[in-house]
């Protein structure tokens, strides 16, 4: 039987496993993950108050419980763990679905000041990622600036503006809930360097900001008027952008209210420097931009400072090099041909990619389905050649002999039970375990070492 390792258990990895078992009845799939928990960004990237999107875990679970699919967590592939070359010896084919593991930087002075973080770090903290550090994100902040106008920027803006009554029913870790409950942040500025018709957020996400209790959303009509597509109702905008424009126009016409919290959506402002105050960030200096007539913007030489003790940049993800694989630094992806890894322009048999490491950080969760299917079709076309290579016995036994003890599905189920028990003890529903020690203790206590 064709034996395939899928590295990464997020949507792209699980959809890859799903396509493999659906398209070939003679394939066995091991889905490996560095973490003891599956689901990738569905668990650690989707905002805790987005229960509908988080319920996608149920669909992913069905795949990982398939009789020819096996979850193997707590396996680091690469430096400090299982070498990629060794993995290749244990399987006929390896599909890397590792996403885009880091974030883009602004590249401006003051970006490394205390109080300045990436939105990714903030999301990891309130999503209980075991690598996240509790750096007191909101402990000293009264005003926050979120740089970026995509869905992640909307997510962190919304979480900053939510009260404990809305956050307590979620699976947010207790430490993050306590910190956000005590937060003194009252003003959140979400800032884009271009205009509203070019913003990347979806209308559904945008509208959620207007439904937050005790919070008013404000938009400066003068900034909207800078956008030619915004002021011209006949402009040929895509439907999504047109709906965004309509929502923003409504907020711009809403009279000011005396709300405890305020979200200010700003446009045509480009960050040029983070300004220090008593050794940490105190404000962000922006340059006013204007349309350049070619779909971009240019600076005007006019500047504005916005006070902020917390700055979160949300300007995109970026892939990182993988040990033993070629890497295109410009795009942050692995060179490939329909998912087949290319080495110096030549197909490397048995090595494949899917998801963001294949195509870059674009699209929504569902975009991973056709991406994974394309890769799987390439792999199965190569299967006759791949299966000619003899493999050792069950990879799990080989891994154990080499001192690697994977967390299998029973271990993950034990983590789920422990999180439910923690929630019950705190008078909440499910509460995520937020550190490696707790996660692994729960998994090991379940006897997850036994082969499933």
C-alpha positions as CSV (number, residue, x, y, z in Angstrom):
1,X,0.0,0.0,0.0
2,X,1.1,3.5,-0.7
3,X,2.2,5.1,2.6
4,X,2.2,8.9,2.8
5,X,3.2,11.4,5.5
6,X,1.4,14.7,5.6
7,X,3.4,17.3,7.7
8,X,0.9,19.7,9.2
9,X,-2.6,19.0,10.6
10,X,-4.2,22.3,9.7
11,X,-6.9,22.6,6.9
12,X,-4.4,22.1,4.1
13,X,-3.0,19.0,5.7
14,X,-6.3,17.4,6.6
15,X,-7.8,18.2,3.2
16,X,-4.7,16.5,1.7
17,X,-5.3,13.4,3.8
18,X,-9.0,13.5,2.8
19,X,-8.2,13.7,-0.9
20,X,-5.7,10.8,-0.6
21,X,-8.1,8.4,1.1
22,X,-11.0,9.4,-1.2
23,X,-9.1,9.1,-4.4
24,X,-7.1,5.9,-3.6
25,X,-8.5,3.0,-1.6
26,X,-4.9,1.7,-1.2
27,X,-3.2,4.5,0.7
28,X,-2.3,4.9,4.3
29,X,-1.8,8.4,5.6
30,X,0.0,9.6,8.8
31,X,-0.7,13.3,9.6
32,X,2.2,14.6,11.6
33,X,2.2,17.8,13.6
34,X,4.7,19.6,15.8
35,X,2.0,20.3,18.3
36,X,0.1,17.6,20.3
37,X,-3.1,19.1,19.1
38,X,-4.5,19.0,15.5
39,X,-6.3,21.6,13.3
40,X,-3.6,24.2,13.0
41,X,-5.0,27.7,12.5
42,X,-8.5,26.5,13.0
43,X,-7.6,25.9,16.6
44,X,-4.9,28.6,17.0
45,X,-5.9,31.3,14.5
46,X,-9.6,31.5,14.4
47,X,-10.9,34.0,17.0
48,X,-12.5,32.3,20.0
49,X,-15.7,34.2,19.5
50,X,-16.1,32.8,16.0
51,X,-17.9,29.6,17.1
52,X,-19.3,28.9,13.6
53,X,-15.9,28.9,11.9
54,X,-14.3,27.0,14.8
55,X,-17.0,24.3,14.3
56,X,-15.1,23.4,11.2
57,X,-13.0,21.2,13.6
58,X,-15.8,18.7,13.5
59,X,-15.3,18.2,9.7
60,X,-11.6,17.9,10.1
61,X,-12.1,15.5,13.0
62,X,-14.0,13.2,10.7
63,X,-11.0,12.9,8.3
64,X,-8.5,12.3,11.1
65,X,-10.7,9.5,12.5
66,X,-10.8,7.7,9.1
67,X,-9.6,4.1,9.4
68,X,-6.7,4.8,7.0
69,X,-5.6,8.1,8.6
70,X,-3.6,8.4,11.7
71,X,-2.7,11.6,13.7
72,X,0.8,11.7,15.1
73,X,1.4,14.8,17.2
74,X,4.4,16.2,19.1
75,X,6.7,15.4,16.2
76,X,9.1,18.2,15.2
77,X,10.2,17.7,11.6
78,X,13.5,19.4,10.9
79,X,16.1,20.9,13.2
80,X,15.9,19.5,16.7
81,X,13.6,16.7,15.7
82,X,13.0,14.2,13.0
83,X,15.2,15.0,10.0
84,X,13.3,15.4,6.7
85,X,15.6,12.9,5.1
86,X,14.7,10.3,7.7
87,X,11.0,11.0,7.2
88,X,11.5,10.3,3.5
89,X,12.9,6.9,4.4
90,X,9.8,5.9,6.3
91,X,7.2,6.9,3.7
92,X,6.8,6.5,0.0
93,X,5.9,10.2,-0.2
94,X,5.9,13.3,2.1
95,X,3.5,16.2,1.6
96,X,4.5,19.4,3.5
97,X,1.5,21.4,4.6
98,X,3.2,23.7,7.1
99,X,1.6,27.0,6.2
100,X,3.3,30.4,6.6
101,X,5.0,30.3,10.0
102,X,6.0,33.9,10.5
103,X,4.6,37.4,9.9
104,X,5.7,40.3,7.8
105,X,7.4,43.3,9.3
106,X,6.9,47.0,8.8
107,X,10.5,47.8,8.5
108,X,10.2,51.2,10.2
109,X,12.1,52.8,13.2
110,X,10.8,51.8,16.6
111,X,9.1,48.6,15.5
112,X,10.9,46.7,18.2
113,X,9.9,48.9,21.1
114,X,8.1,47.2,24.0
115,X,4.4,47.3,23.4
116,X,4.8,46.6,19.6
117,X,3.9,43.1,18.5
118,X,2.7,41.3,15.5
119,X,-1.0,40.4,15.4
120,X,0.1,36.8,15.1
121,X,1.7,37.0,18.6
122,X,-1.4,38.5,20.0
123,X,-3.7,35.9,18.4
124,X,-1.4,33.1,19.6
125,X,-1.7,34.4,23.2
126,X,-5.5,34.6,23.3
127,X,-5.8,31.3,21.4
128,X,-3.6,29.4,23.9
129,X,-0.8,28.4,21.5
130,X,1.8,26.7,23.7
131,X,4.6,28.7,22.2
132,X,2.9,32.0,23.0
133,X,4.4,34.2,25.7
134,X,2.2,36.2,28.1
135,X,4.0,39.6,27.5
136,X,1.4,41.7,29.2
137,X,-0.1,42.9,25.9
138,X,-2.8,45.0,27.4
139,X,-1.5,45.6,30.9
140,X,-0.3,49.1,30.3
141,X,-2.4,50.2,27.3
142,X,-5.2,52.7,27.1
143,X,-5.2,53.1,23.4
144,X,-4.3,50.6,20.7
145,X,-3.3,50.9,17.0
146,X,-3.9,47.9,14.7
147,X,-2.0,48.4,11.4
148,X,-3.7,46.6,8.6
149,X,-7.2,46.2,7.2
150,X,-7.6,42.5,6.7
151,X,-9.7,39.9,8.6
152,X,-7.0,39.3,11.2
153,X,-6.8,43.0,11.9
154,X,-10.6,43.0,12.4
155,X,-10.3,40.0,14.7
156,X,-7.8,41.5,17.0
157,X,-9.7,44.8,17.0
158,X,-12.9,43.1,18.0
159,X,-11.2,41.1,20.7
160,X,-9.7,44.2,22.2
161,X,-13.2,45.9,22.2
162,X,-15.1,42.9,23.6
163,X,-16.1,42.8,27.3
164,X,-15.9,39.8,29.7
165,X,-19.5,38.9,29.2
166,X,-18.9,38.1,25.5
167,X,-15.4,36.4,26.0
168,X,-16.2,34.3,29.0
169,X,-18.3,31.7,27.1
170,X,-15.5,31.1,24.7
171,X,-12.6,28.6,25.0
172,X,-10.1,31.4,25.6
173,X,-7.4,30.5,28.2
174,X,-8.1,31.8,31.6
175,X,-5.0,34.1,31.8
176,X,-5.9,35.9,28.6
177,X,-9.5,36.2,29.7
178,X,-8.4,37.8,33.0
179,X,-6.1,40.2,31.3
180,X,-8.6,41.3,28.7
181,X,-11.3,41.7,31.5
182,X,-8.9,44.0,33.3
183,X,-7.9,45.9,30.2
184,X,-8.1,49.7,30.2
185,X,-8.1,49.9,26.4
186,X,-10.9,52.2,25.3
187,X,-9.8,53.4,21.9
188,X,-8.8,51.0,19.1
189,X,-7.6,52.5,15.8
190,X,-7.5,50.2,12.8
191,X,-5.4,51.8,10.1
192,X,-4.8,51.1,6.4
193,X,-2.4,52.8,4.1
194,X,-4.9,52.6,1.2
195,X,-8.6,53.4,0.8
196,X,-11.7,51.6,1.8
197,X,-12.3,50.1,-1.6
198,X,-9.0,48.3,-1.4
199,X,-9.4,46.9,2.2
200,X,-9.0,43.2,2.5
201,X,-11.5,42.4,5.2
202,X,-14.8,40.7,4.4
203,X,-18.1,42.4,4.9
204,X,-19.3,39.9,7.4
205,X,-16.2,40.5,9.6
206,X,-16.5,44.2,9.2
207,X,-20.2,44.3,10.2
208,X,-19.4,42.4,13.4
209,X,-17.6,45.5,14.7
210,X,-20.8,47.5,14.5
211,X,-22.6,44.9,16.7
212,X,-20.3,45.1,19.7
213,X,-22.0,46.2,22.9
214,X,-21.0,49.5,24.4
215,X,-18.8,50.3,21.4
216,X,-19.1,52.9,18.7
217,X,-17.4,52.5,15.3
218,X,-16.4,55.8,13.8
219,X,-15.2,56.6,10.2
220,X,-13.9,59.9,9.0
221,X,-15.9,61.0,5.9
222,X,-13.0,63.1,4.7
223,X,-10.7,60.0,4.5
224,X,-13.4,58.0,2.6
225,X,-13.8,60.9,0.2
226,X,-10.1,60.5,-0.8
227,X,-11.0,57.1,-2.5
228,X,-12.3,57.7,-6.0
229,X,-14.1,54.4,-6.0
230,X,-15.7,55.2,-2.7
231,X,-17.3,58.5,-3.7
232,X,-18.4,57.3,-7.2
233,X,-21.4,55.0,-6.7
234,X,-21.1,53.9,-10.3
235,X,-17.5,52.7,-9.9
236,X,-17.0,49.1,-11.1
237,X,-16.2,47.6,-7.8
238,X,-16.3,43.9,-7.0
239,X,-19.4,43.0,-5.0
240,X,-17.5,42.4,-1.8
241,X,-15.8,45.8,-1.9
242,X,-19.0,47.5,-2.8
243,X,-20.7,46.0,0.3
244,X,-17.7,47.2,2.5
245,X,-18.1,50.7,1.1
246,X,-21.8,50.7,2.0
247,X,-21.1,49.6,5.6
248,X,-18.4,52.3,6.0
249,X,-20.6,55.0,4.5
250,X,-23.3,54.2,7.0
251,X,-20.9,54.5,10.0
252,X,-19.5,57.7,8.6
253,X,-23.0,59.2,8.8
254,X,-23.7,58.0,12.3
255,X,-23.7,60.8,14.9
256,X,-21.2,60.5,17.7
257,X,-22.3,58.7,20.8
258,X,-21.1,58.5,24.4
259,X,-19.9,54.9,24.3
260,X,-17.4,53.4,26.8
261,X,-15.3,52.1,23.9
262,X,-14.6,53.4,20.4
263,X,-13.2,51.7,17.3
264,X,-11.8,54.2,14.8
265,X,-11.4,53.0,11.2
266,X,-8.7,55.1,9.5
267,X,-7.6,55.1,5.8
268,X,-4.8,56.6,3.7
269,X,-2.3,56.6,6.5
270,X,1.1,54.9,6.1
271,X,3.1,54.1,9.3
272,X,6.6,55.6,9.2
273,X,7.8,55.4,12.8
274,X,6.8,54.1,16.3
275,X,7.5,56.8,18.8
276,X,8.9,56.0,22.3
277,X,7.5,57.2,25.6
278,X,9.3,56.2,28.8
279,X,11.1,53.4,27.0
280,X,8.1,51.8,25.3
281,X,5.8,52.6,22.4
282,X,3.7,55.7,23.0
283,X,2.5,56.7,19.6
284,X,2.6,55.8,15.9
285,X,3.6,58.4,13.3
286,X,1.7,58.1,10.0
287,X,2.2,59.8,6.7
288,X,-1.0,60.8,4.9
289,X,-1.2,59.1,1.5
290,X,-3.3,59.7,-1.5
291,X,-4.3,57.7,-4.6
292,X,-1.5,57.7,-7.3
293,X,-4.0,57.1,-10.1
294,X,-2.5,53.6,-10.8
295,X,-4.2,51.6,-8.0
296,X,-1.6,52.4,-5.4
297,X,-0.8,55.3,-3.1
298,X,1.9,57.9,-2.7
299,X,3.0,60.0,0.3
300,X,1.9,63.6,0.7
301,X,4.6,64.8,3.2
302,X,1.9,65.4,5.8
303,X,2.1,63.5,9.1
304,X,-0.1,62.6,12.0
305,X,0.7,60.9,15.4
306,X,-1.8,58.6,17.0
307,X,-1.3,57.8,20.7
308,X,-1.0,54.1,21.4
309,X,0.6,52.0,24.2
310,X,-0.2,48.8,22.2
311,X,0.6,48.4,18.5
312,X,-0.3,45.3,16.6
313,X,0.9,44.9,13.0
314,X,-1.3,42.8,10.8
315,X,0.3,43.1,7.3
316,X,0.5,39.5,6.3
317,X,2.0,36.1,6.9
318,X,5.2,34.7,5.4
319,X,6.5,31.2,4.8
320,X,9.9,30.1,6.2
321,X,12.5,27.8,4.8
322,X,12.2,24.1,5.5
323,X,15.2,21.9,6.2
324,X,16.3,20.1,3.1
325,X,13.8,21.7,0.8
326,X,14.3,24.5,-1.8
327,X,12.9,27.8,-0.9
328,X,11.9,30.9,-2.9
329,X,12.7,33.8,-0.5
330,X,10.8,36.3,-2.7
331,X,7.5,34.6,-2.4
332,X,8.1,32.7,0.8
333,X,7.1,29.4,-0.8
334,X,8.7,26.1,-1.9
335,X,9.1,26.0,-5.7
336,X,6.7,23.4,-7.2
337,X,5.0,22.1,-10.3
338,X,1.3,21.3,-9.5
339,X,2.4,20.5,-5.9
340,X,5.6,18.5,-6.9
341,X,8.6,20.0,-5.2
342,X,11.2,21.3,-7.8
343,X,14.9,21.2,-7.1
344,X,16.8,23.5,-9.5
345,X,13.7,23.3,-11.8
346,X,13.6,19.5,-11.7
347,X,10.8,17.4,-10.0
348,X,11.9,15.8,-6.8
349,X,10.1,12.4,-6.7
350,X,8.2,11.8,-3.5
351,X,8.2,15.4,-2.1
352,X,5.1,17.6,-2.4
353,X,3.6,20.7,-0.9
354,X,0.1,22.0,-0.3
355,X,-1.4,25.1,1.4
356,X,0.3,28.4,2.1
357,X,3.8,27.0,1.8
358,X,2.8,26.0,-1.8
359,X,0.8,29.1,-3.0
360,X,1.6,31.8,-0.4
361,X,-0.7,33.1,2.4
362,X,-3.8,33.8,0.2
363,X,-7.4,32.7,0.2
364,X,-9.7,31.5,2.9
365,X,-9.9,28.1,4.6
366,X,-11.9,26.6,1.7
367,X,-9.2,27.6,-0.7
368,X,-7.1,24.8,0.7
369,X,-9.5,22.1,-0.8
370,X,-8.7,22.5,-4.5
371,X,-5.1,23.3,-3.6
372,X,-4.8,20.0,-1.8
373,X,-6.6,18.1,-4.5
374,X,-4.2,19.3,-7.2
375,X,-1.2,18.1,-5.1
376,X,-2.8,14.8,-4.4
377,X,-3.5,14.2,-8.1
378,X,0.1,14.8,-8.8
379,X,1.2,12.4,-6.1
380,X,-1.2,9.6,-7.2
381,X,0.1,10.0,-10.8
382,X,3.5,9.3,-9.4
383,X,2.3,6.4,-7.2
384,X,3.4,3.5,-9.5
385,X,7.0,4.7,-9.2
386,X,6.9,5.6,-5.6
387,X,5.6,2.2,-4.3
388,X,8.6,0.4,-5.9
389,X,10.7,1.5,-2.9
390,X,10.5,-0.9,0.0
391,X,9.8,0.6,3.4
392,X,10.5,-0.4,7.0
393,X,7.7,-1.7,9.2
394,X,5.2,0.6,10.9
395,X,6.8,4.1,11.1
396,X,5.5,4.6,14.7
397,X,7.6,1.6,15.8
398,X,10.6,3.0,14.0
399,X,10.1,6.4,15.6
400,X,9.8,4.9,19.1
401,X,13.0,3.0,18.6
402,X,14.6,6.4,17.8
403,X,13.3,8.0,21.0
404,X,10.3,9.8,19.4
405,X,7.0,9.2,21.1
406,X,4.1,10.6,19.1
407,X,0.8,11.8,20.7
408,X,-1.8,9.8,18.9
409,X,-5.6,10.3,18.6
410,X,-6.3,8.9,22.1
411,X,-3.9,11.5,23.5
412,X,-5.6,14.3,21.7
413,X,-9.0,13.1,23.0
414,X,-7.5,13.1,26.5
415,X,-6.5,16.8,26.0
416,X,-10.0,17.6,25.0
417,X,-11.3,15.9,28.2
418,X,-8.8,17.9,30.3
419,X,-9.9,21.2,28.7
420,X,-13.6,20.4,29.4
421,X,-12.7,19.6,33.0
422,X,-10.7,22.8,33.4
423,X,-13.7,24.8,32.0
424,X,-16.1,23.1,34.4
425,X,-13.8,23.9,37.3
426,X,-13.8,27.6,36.3
427,X,-17.5,27.8,35.8
428,X,-17.0,28.2,32.0
429,X,-17.4,25.8,29.1
430,X,-14.3,24.4,27.5
431,X,-11.0,26.3,28.5
432,X,-7.9,25.6,26.5
433,X,-4.7,24.4,28.1
434,X,-2.1,27.0,27.2
435,X,1.3,25.4,27.9
436,X,3.3,22.4,26.6
437,X,3.6,20.8,30.1
438,X,-0.2,20.7,30.6
439,X,-0.9,19.5,27.1
440,X,1.6,16.7,27.2
441,X,0.7,15.6,30.7
442,X,-2.9,15.2,29.6
443,X,-2.0,13.3,26.5
444,X,0.5,11.0,28.2
445,X,-1.8,10.2,31.0
446,X,-4.2,8.7,28.5
447,X,-1.7,6.1,27.4
448,X,-1.5,7.6,24.0
449,X,1.8,5.8,23.5
450,X,-0.1,2.7,22.4
451,X,-0.5,2.2,18.7
452,X,-4.0,3.1,17.6
